[in-house]
Amino acid sequence: MVLPLGRHCEGLHCVTVEAQQCGIPVAATAVNAVSDVVIPGETGLLVPAGRPDLLAGALDHALANPDLARQWVLNARTQLGARYAPETLAVVLDEVYSPRQEPAQTRRSWSKAS
């Protein structure tokens, strides 16, 4: 199976990294930070956004060359290392999306506000 990705609404699609870690070759559109983890010909294939014809061609190429696609997965796992491990991503996402708490000494007490 090859995972086609074509949306461009977030910095780095988590599904790109998840697919690579799960052993699924990736063909994706070159948007935002996707090119940080999908290096054309090394860890998958990239095509310009808005070109479904090229995405279809990339998928055909990956499916016709399973040994090459397996090598992309191995290369991707090596490149990803601990930086994109599920445990690391969980911590980072928690930090990014959790409400920030101000330190106690800088909190303004609205009941004492003048």
C-alpha positions in Angstrom: 0.0 0.0 0.0 1.2 3.5 -0.8 -0.3 6.4 1.1 -1.3 9.4 -1.1 -1.3 12.7 0.7 -2.6 15.9 -0.8 -3.9 18.3 1.7 -2.1 21.4 2.7 -3.7 22.7 5.9 -1.1 22.0 8.6 2.6 22.3 9.0 3.6 18.7 8.9 0.9 16.0 8.4 1.3 13.6 11.3 0.0 10.9 9.0 3.1 11.3 6.9 5.4 10.3 9.7 2.9 7.7 11.0 2.8 6.0 7.6 6.6 6.0 7.3 7.0 4.5 10.8 4.4 1.9 10.1 6.2 0.8 6.9 3.9 2.4 4.4 5.7 4.1 1.4 4.6 7.7 1.0 3.7 9.7 -2.1 2.7 13.3 -1.1 2.3 16.8 -2.3 5.2 19.2 -1.6 3.4 21.5 0.8 4.4 23.1 4.1 6.9 20.9 6.1 6.2 17.6 4.3 9.5 17.9 2.5 11.2 17.7 5.9 10.4 14.0 6.1 9.7 13.0 2.5 12.9 13.4 0.5 12.1 12.6 -3.2 13.6 9.3 -4.2 15.1 8.6 -0.8 12.2 8.4 1.7 9.2 8.7 -0.7 8.0 10.8 -3.6 6.8 14.4 -3.7 4.7 16.1 -6.3 3.5 19.7 -6.6 0.2 20.5 -5.0 -2.8 20.6 -7.3 -1.4 18.0 -9.7 -3.4 14.9 -9.3 -2.0 13.5 -12.5 1.5 13.6 -11.0 0.3 12.1 -7.7 -1.2 9.3 -9.7 2.0 8.7 -11.5 4.0 8.7 -8.2 1.6 6.1 -6.9 2.0 4.0 -10.0 5.7 4.2 -9.7 5.8 3.1 -6.1 3.4 0.2 -6.7 5.4 -0.9 -9.8 8.6 -0.8 -7.8 8.0 -2.5 -4.4 11.6 -3.1 -3.6 12.3 0.6 -4.1 9.3 1.6 -2.0 10.5 -0.7 0.8 13.9 1.1 0.7 12.2 4.4 1.0 10.5 3.1 4.2 13.8 1.9 5.6 15.5 5.2 4.8 12.6 7.2 6.3 12.7 5.2 9.6 16.4 5.9 9.8 15.9 9.6 9.1 13.0 9.9 11.5 14.8 8.3 14.4 13.7 9.5 17.9 12.8 12.9 16.6 9.4 11.7 15.3 8.8 8.8 17.7 5.2 8.6 18.9 6.3 9.3 22.4 8.2 12.5 21.3 5.3 13.7 19.2 2.9 13.1 22.1 4.9 15.4 24.3 5.4 18.1 21.7 1.7 18.1 20.7 0.6 18.2 24.4 2.9 21.2 24.9 1.6 23.0 21.8 -2.1 22.4 22.3 -2.3 22.6 26.1 -3.5 25.9 27.6 -0.6 27.9 28.9 -0.6 28.7 32.5 1.1 31.9 33.7 3.5 31.6 36.6 1.7 32.2 39.9 3.6 35.4 40.6 2.5 37.1 37.4 -1.2 36.1 37.5 -3.5 38.9 37.8 -6.2 38.5 40.4 -9.4 39.9 38.8 -11.2 40.1 42.1 -8.6 42.6 43.4 -8.3 44.5 40.2 -8.8 48.2 40.5 
